[in-house]
Amino acid sequence: MLPGMQIVRASSPQQLLLALPHLAGPAIARSILVVPFHGSRTGMALRCDIPVLPRGALVPWADDVVGSVLDAEPDGVAIAVVTDRIVGAGALPHRALVRALVAACRRARVPVRARLCQSADAWGDYAQPQAARGPLAELEVTEGLPFLAPTPAPRVPEPASPSRCAAVADALDAIVTSGAMRAALDDPVVPVELALQAAVLSPEQAATVLALVQRPAIRDATTCQLLDGIAAGVEAHALQRTGGSAAGADRMLGVGPAPDRDRVERGVGLLEHVVAVAPTGMRAAPLVMLASLHWLLGRSGTAAACVEASLRDDPELGMALLMATVLHAGMLPEWVAAERAAVS
């Protein structure tokens, strides 16, 4: 069974579509979701961006997506496309992708219980393409879970402009030659917190955070600071100097009470900026931190994309490999699992 599995009451296609943002979070626009079931129970939906693929790449892509839910040993899955297109009475979009996923499920001997589409104006059933469409407003009045409008999923940050990247590269050189890096290493909490609270992040602040998180012990303690505040950062850094803390590791694996979401979102913004200006070879560490924060907020799909990008930059980064294992197993932070169970 998937960790934190809950009962989703979905006796109709409309109820299943209503459940998607509660299972995967509302950031599912322009996504394909695969929902594994055990009987009537499910714990989460696997989300991936709608890809643009040549015909020859459809089979391996579909096998990879379906393979990601097989560890849960589901006895059935549902497939859903969430698009911001206007469909009207026309053909449902992305039919080739859905057919590829259905074929991959057939090869894996996993029954497909439903294959649905939610567009900007309607919903439809790929199994009955000629059937009448339901207007999107129908979902808002369907009995069951409250309607949540899909929002675009956050993505891996794109590289910043050449001028911004050059400014940070110059700042990286300057903080090493000026001795500023030595001071930051003595007390990493202060420069990280100042960067987190800055209205506009300076090249020097971005460079300092980027340089600090290249060190695994500082990277992990800084993740705790972004998650739980200054005091947690001070404690985590002190414990790292004496060999680390099992409690800190558990916290990063989603154990304990829910963090301050607004603070974690600010941490996401800081790391997105740092990743965008980081040179090749220095992106992996902030990317895996960004993956951790997205996962801790319940955005497993975006976390997986950040992990993949991190491993492209450093294929042997231990934290990225650990996060890949966590995501592949379908694990959820305790507070995310509790929130999703509460609305089922």
Order of alpha helices (4+ residues) and beta strands (2+ residues): beta-alpha-beta-beta-beta-alpha-beta-alpha-beta-beta-beta-alpha-alpha-alpha-alpha-alpha-alpha-alpha-alpha-alpha-alpha-alpha-alpha-alpha
